[in-house]
Amino acid sequence: MVENTQRYHVSSAVVATLPQMTQSVVATLQRLENVEIHGEGNGKIVIVIEGTSSGMMGGVLTYISTLDGVISANMVFEQVDTEENSGDEQPINAA
């Protein structure tokens, strides 16, 4: 029996922006895959990023930090969940 382990990373971050550029940054973040906006105010945007590795999280934050109007993009929290599946499992169709 072969087992596959999949990891799911969930990270929260705060993006600090120039106040006059906040809405432009929000619009860009809304278009990014695996990024959700959970709050915004006073030039700060709270986001959640989902992915398959810490490297992916870092890459997304690095990209965000290069956007026009962004002062900083800092990870606040990261959680890693592991799901193990045996190689002989079959999808179940409940229909």
Secondary structure as the mmCIF struct_conf table of DSSP 4:
data_model
#
loop_
_struct_conf.conf_type_id
_struct_conf.id
_struct_conf.beg_label_comp_id
_struct_conf.beg_label_asym_id
_struct_conf.beg_label_seq_id
_struct_conf.end_label_comp_id
_struct_conf.end_label_asym_id
_struct_conf.end_label_seq_id
STRN STRN1 GLU A 3 THR A 17
HELX_RH_3T_P HELX_RH_3T_P1 PRO A 19 MET A 21
HELX_RH_AL_P HELX_RH_AL_P1 THR A 22 GLN A 30
TURN_TY1_P TURN_TY1_P1 ARG A 31 ARG A 31
BEND BEND1 LEU A 32 LEU A 32
TURN_TY1_P TURN_TY1_P2 GLU A 33 ASN A 34
STRN STRN2 VAL A 35 GLY A 41
TURN_TY1_P TURN_TY1_P3 ASN A 42 GLY A 43
STRN STRN3 LYS A 44 GLY A 51
BEND BEND2 THR A 52 THR A 52
HELX_RH_AL_P HELX_RH_AL_P2 SER A 54 SER A 65
TURN_TY1_P TURN_TY1_P4 THR A 66 THR A 66
BEND BEND3 LEU A 67 LEU A 67
TURN_TY1_P TURN_TY1_P5 ASP A 68 GLY A 69
STRN STRN4 VAL A 70 SER A 86
TURN_TY1_P TURN_TY1_P6 GLY A 87 ASP A 88
#
